[in-house]
C-alpha cells in the first residue's frame, strides 16, 4: 500500500492512527476511569564517564491507564519511515523495565505489536498487520480483544 508522506511524521501517525484507535477502543483521553499521559517520563540509569550511575529522563509517547480494566500500558509510536524494528523493540524494553509497566505497544502505520514484560525481557503477546491505516476500526477491535484478555488475566 502506498501512503502519503504525512505518515512519515510521528505527530500525524499519533493523531490519525493511535489516538483514534484508543478512542474507538473505549479508552477516552480523560474520564473517571481512563486517561492518557503523553510524553510519559521514564528514569533510565546510564553509566557516566566518571564510572557512576546517573539517571537520564526518557520520554515514551504515551502511558495509557484504564482503571475499569485494572491495566496500564505504554505506547511507542513509529512512522512509515522509522518502522518497528529491533531498535524500537529494545527502546520499548528499556521503557517497560524502568517504568515498571507490564505491557507495551509498538505502533507504526503498518504494524501493531503488543509486549508483556516479564523477568528481564518483553515477550511478544500478539501482533496485527495493518492493511489500511486510514481504517482504524479493525485496529481498535484488535486492541479491544487484547484488553479483554488482559482484564481476564488480572481478575
N, C-alpha and C positions, 0 to 999 in steps of 0.2 A: 504494500500500500504506500502511495506517495503522500507525504504530509507537507503542509506549508512550512515555511521557515520559522513561523511563530512557535512551533513545537520544539525549537531549539532554545527557547527562553524558559528558564525554570519558573518564573512568575506566571507565565502563560499556562504551563503544564499544571501548576498548582491550582490556579483559579479554574481552568476549564475542565480539568480531569479530576484531580484529587479532592478539591473542596466540593465539587458537585457530587462525586462518588460518596463522600462522607455524609452529605446531607440526604442523598437518596437512600443510604443505608440506615437512616434513622439516627444519625449522630449529629444533632444540631451544634452549631458553634458555641452557643451558650444557653443553657436551660438549667432546671433544677437538678438534672441528673447527668448532663453531658456538657463537656466543654473542650475546646481546643486551646492549646498553648503553642503559638507559633514561635519559632526560633528558640526552642527549649534549650537551656544551657546545661551542659554536662561537664563536670570537672574531670579531666583526664590527666593522670600523672605523666610526667615527662622527665627524663634524665637530663639534668643541666650539665653544662660544660664543667662545672665545679665538682661534679660527681654526686650532687644532692638531687633528690627527687623534688620537682616542683609541679604544681598543678597548673594546667592550662585550661582555658574555658573553650569548649567547642559548642557549636550550635547544631542540633538536629532540627529538621524542618518543622516537625510538629510532635507534640505529645498530645494524644487523644485520651480522654478519660470518660468512661461511661459507667457511672455508679449503679445504674439499673442492672448491668450485666457483670458487675464486680471486676471490670478489666480496665487496663490502661495499656497503651502501646505507642511505640514511636513510629513515625513515618519519615523516611528519607526519600526525597524526590530527585529524579534524574530527568534528563531531557532526551530528545531524539538523537542528539549529538553525543551526549555523555550517558550512554545507555548503562543499564545494570551490568556490572562486570565484577571480577574478583576484588578490585579495589573498593567498589561500592559495598560489597559484602563484608569486607574487612572493616570498613568505616562503620557500618551498622553494628557489627560485632563489638567494636570498641564502645559505641554509644550504649548498647544494651548492657555490657559488662559494668560500665562505670555509672550508669544511671540506675542500675538495679531494677531494670524492667525486664519482664519475661518475654514479651512479644515485640517484634519489629516488622515493619512493612517497607519494602523497597518498591517504588513505582516509577516506571517510565512510560511513554506513550504506547509501548508495545507489550509490556510485561508487568505483572504484579507478582512479587514473591513475599511470602509470609514466613518468618522465622520465629522459633521458640528458643530462647536462650536457656540452656541447662548445662551445668557442670563444665564451665570454661569455654563452651563453644555454642554457637547457634545451630540449630538443626532446621533444615527446610521442612516446613509443615505442608505447604501447598503452593502451587503457582498457577497463574492464569495468563494465557497469552491473549492479548487484546487485539481483536480483529479490526476494530474501528474506534479510536479514542473519542470520536465525536458522539458515539452511542454509549452513554455512561451507565445505563440501567443494568446491562449484563455484568459489568464490573462491580456495581453496587450489590447485585444479587450474590456474586461470589463472596464479597466481604460479609454480607449478612449471614450466609451459610457458615462461614468461618467463625464469626462472632457467636452464633448459636452453639457451635461445637465447643468453643472456649467456655461459654457460660455453663454448659453441662459439666465440663471438667472441674469447674470451681465450686460446684454445688455439693 
